[in-house]
Amino acid sequence: MTRVLVVDDEPQLVRALRINLRARGYEVDAAAGGREALDLAARRHPDVIVLDLGLPDMDGTDVIAGLRGWLTAPIIVLSARHGSGDKVEALDAGADDYVTKPFGMDELLARLRAAVRRAAPAAETAVVQAAGFTVDLAARKVVRDGAAVRLTPTEWHVLEVLVRNAGRLVGQRQLLREVWGPSYETETNYLRVYLAQLRRKLEADPARPRHLITEPGMGYRFEP
């Protein structure tokens, strides 16, 4: 069952969303503020998030940035802010879609379904087999030599981005933006640290990696 986290401080709107989503088979959690949303997301691992930008304790874009540090679930912004600048800021922070209030419930539900479909791995690429380990994108787990490999949320997110682009170069800025957010695009030291950790956990010879390849000055590539 798809789990939705609704983040909004308008009780009537939350109630309407809860009723409509549950009627269509979704599980629904709700938060009235940003800090509660971050805590709920960490504990409940939602499949999709519907988020208002105008929260009482913190700005919605800060919530998006906090979530994008470790969570890959699609985020649909639901906001009364109609300006293009607000939309660009939210999308740059890591939102996947932007719906302005007032909105039609049918349109929102259609966008939510589309976001969930886009986030689901294609069946033929859900499990990626490398020489010494297997990456299961749907289950979000890695198995090496028959044993599960424990990855931190950030390690998983880095690996997931590379695996979803198998065989293609992922630029440093793109990888930093997708894992940590747009304000971290110059923090290349983060990539060196996390790629080194992943190689120690996954490569037979971390000093001479076969799968997690560095393209000096450009980015990284995953080779199955």
Secondary structure, 3 states (H helix, E strand, C coil): CCEEEEECCCHHHHHHHHHHHHHCCCEEEEECCHHHHHHHHHHHCCCEEEECCECCCCEHHHHHHHHHCCCCCCEEEEECCCCHHHHHHHHHHCCCEEEECCCCHHHHHHHHHHHHHHHCCCHHHCEEECCCEEEECCCCEEEECCEEECCCHHHHHHHHHHHHCCCCCEEHHHHHHHHHCHHHCCCHHHHHHHHHHHHHHHCCCCCCCCCEEEECCCEEEECC
